[in-house]
Amino acid sequence: MYSSIVRLQNTFGFFTTVAFVVAFLIAASDFLSPRIPSVGVLKATNVQVVRGRPHYYSTKKEEYAIIKFSLDADLSSLFTWNTKNLFVYVTAEWPSAGGSGSGANATNQAVIWDSIITSPSADHLANLGPVAMKKLRRSAQGKSVDPSRGRLSIKNQRPKYQITHPKGKVAEEEDVVLRLHYNVQPWVGILTWNSDADLWKWKTLKGNLSKKFALPAIKKREEKKKASV
């Protein structure tokens, strides 16, 4: 005859197995929902290179770039009943001076903007003020899923982060592009990023690369004086 401890262990093992099976089915259900994200517009609208201290904790002056951009994207298909939040970010990328033969650092990449878009069921986790939180909850009232949150339309957005480089110089860099990335965080399952290849119903993010542009040179003091005169 089984003791109470053995019965408790068997009961716990049974419910643990059931929980893992249910979690697996929930995570696998994401593959049944089509993902067709797309980007209509991604372009740099204003680019400046400044010499100074890019951060309040910087100990020395260096060159840093400020890139404003416009973005029009439809990521609504990434929101399902199992989506907790969507992390979206834009990077600036340009080849290193050594080119493709310079090893692992052949491409420089820096994040210039990011945003966390929560689903209605995760609005309580959003880092917002009381007014913004109240407005967000009102917009999602009665909704368990709100795909409209994945439709982004941003005009002349100022970057959250400036671009710097370990060598302290970024002016006159060529072949710079902006790239949009996303990361889906589910309630149950694994984190997924945008991929370079289609995976059944999950399609690649199209149009997430901007046209190439160059970072301008820093204006000299003499040029500024002439412009002021």
N, C-alpha and C positions, 0 to 999 in steps of 0.2 A: 504494500500500500504506500502511495506517494505521500511524502511529508508536505507540510504547508509551504516550505521554501521551494521544493521542487515544483509544486503546482504554480507558485508565483513566477518562477523562472520560465516555465512553459507558457504561461499566459503572456508574460512580457515578450518572450520571443515571438509568439504568434502575432501580437499587435505590432511589433517592430517590423516583421516581415510584410504585413499588410500595409503599413505606412510607407515602406520603401517601394512596394509595388505601385501604390497609388501615386506616389511622387514621380516614379518613372513614367507612368502613363500621362500624367500632367505635363511633364517636361517633353515627352515625345509628341504630344498633341500640337506643340508649336510648329512642327514640321508640316502639319496639315494646313496651316494658315499661310497663304501666299504672301510673299514679301516682294513688292515691286517699287522700291524707292527710286526717285529720280530727282535730278536737279535741272531747273530751267535756266537759272542765271547764277553765275558765280564769277565776280570780277572785282578787281581792285579799282576803287574810285578816286583815291587820293593817296599818294605815297610821299613820305618825307623822311629824310635822314638828318638826325640832329646829333650834335656832340654835347654831352653832359653826363649827368648821373641818372641812368634809367630807373633806378630804384632808390628809395630813401636810405637803404643800408649800403649802397655802393660807396666804396672808399676812393674811387678814382673816376675821372671823366673818361668816357669812351663813346664811340659811335653807336647809335641805336636807331632802328627804323620804326616808323609808325605807319601802318597800312590800314586805311579805311576800305571797306568793301561792301558790296551789295550781294544779297543771297535770296534766291527764290527756289524753294525745294519742297517736294511732297514726300514726306516720310510717314504719312498716315497709315500705310499698310503695316508698319512695324508695331502698331498698337493692337494688342489682343487682350483677352480677359486674363492672360497670365503675365502681362507686361507690368512691371513695377515702375520703371522709369527709363527714359531714353537719354543717353549722354551724347551730345552733339558737339563737335569741335572742328575748327578750321586751322590748318597749318600752312605755313609758308615754307616752300622748299626750293633749294637752288643747289647746283653742283658745286663741289669744293674746287679749290684752285688746282688740285692735282688731277681732277677729272676722274674717269672711271677706274683708273689704275691706282687710286690712292687707298684702296683697301676698304675697310668697313665704314669709314667716314666719307664715302664718295659723294653722298648727298647730305646737305645740311637741312635740318627740319626743326621748325619752331612753332609752337602753338601760339596763335594770336587772339583766339576767341573761343569760348566754350559756353555751354548752357546745359542745364539738367531739366528735362521736361518730364514731369510726373504724370502718371495716370490718375484718374479721379480717386481710385482706391488708395493711392499713396500720397494724396495731397497734404496729409498731416506731416509728412516728412520733408516737405519743401521748406527751404530756408528763405522765407518771405516775411515781410512786415505784416502787422495786423490788417491794414487796409487792403494790401495786395492779396493776402490769404483769403479774406472775406470775399473779394471779387472772384478769385479763382474757384472757391467752393460754390459760389452762386452760379457760375458758368457751367459747372459740372453737376448741378443738382439733378438727381434722378438718373444719372448715367453711371454705368459701371465701366464703360469704355468710351473714350472720346477721341476718335481718330483725327478730328480737326486740329488737335494740338500739334500734330505732326506736320502741319502745313506752315512753313516758314516763309515770311516775306519781310526781308530786312533791307533797308535802304541806307546807304552811306554810314554803315555801322562803325563806330569807333572801336578799335581793338582793346581788349582787356590787358593784353601783354605786349610789351615792346620786343623787338627782335634785337638780340645782341649776339656777339661771337667771342669765343675765348681770345682771339687775337686782338679784339677791340676795334675792328674795322668791318663795316658792312656796306659802305658807300660804293656805288658803281658796280655792284654785283649784277651779273647778267642771268638771263633765263630763269627768273624767279616765277613760280606758279603758286596758286592757292589751291588747296585740296580739302574737300569736306569729308569728314569721317563720322561714324556713329558707333555706339556701343549699346546694345539692348540688355538691360538687366531684368530678368524675369523674377516672379515670386518664387517659382520652383524651377530649377534647371541650371544650365550653364550660361555664362556670359557669351554673347556673340558679337562679333565685329563685322563691318562690311568686308566682303571678300572680293577677290579678283576674278572669281569664276562662279558660274551658276551652280546651285545645289538644289536640284529638283524644283520645288516651288519657290525657292529663295533665289531671286535674281540679283545681279550685281548692281551697284549704285552707278547709274549712268549720268554723265555730265558733271561729275564731281571735281573736275579739273579745269582751272581757269586758263586763259591764254597767257603766254609768257610776257613778262614785263621786266624792266630793269629798275634797280634801286638808284635814285639820283645821287649826284655828288652833293657835298656840303657846300653851301654858298660861302664864299670868302667875305671877310669883313669889308673889303674895299667895294665889292659888288653891292653889299647892303647899304654902304654909305652913299653910293651913286644912286641907288634906287630911292633912298630917302630924300636926296636932293632933287 
